[in-house]
Amino acid sequence: MGLPNKAEIRGKINKAKGTVKENIGHAVGNRSMEKHGAADRRKASLQETLGKARRKVGDAVKDLGTTMRE
């Protein structure tokens, strides 16, 4: 398993931001902020998933190249 790429890291950061925004919106009774936070969190989850997929494909290509050299 390789190191997380930029998309995964950005996704994790944005997911945390979305969660904070959603919780603050809930605490202060601002439904719009709460909804935007939830949307940001969902978008960040997708971003993180795409980053993981990109990393896994990269790892598979790297492993294939190593196997072909042997």
QUIRAMO-V367293 format. One record per helix or strand of 3 or more residues. SS is the DSSP state (a for helix, b for strand). FROM is the first residue (numbers start at 1). LEN is the number of residues. If there is no record, write none. Layout:
# QUIRAMO-V367293
SS_FROM_LEN / SS_FROM_LEN
This chain:
# QUIRAMO-V367293
a_6_23 / a_31_39
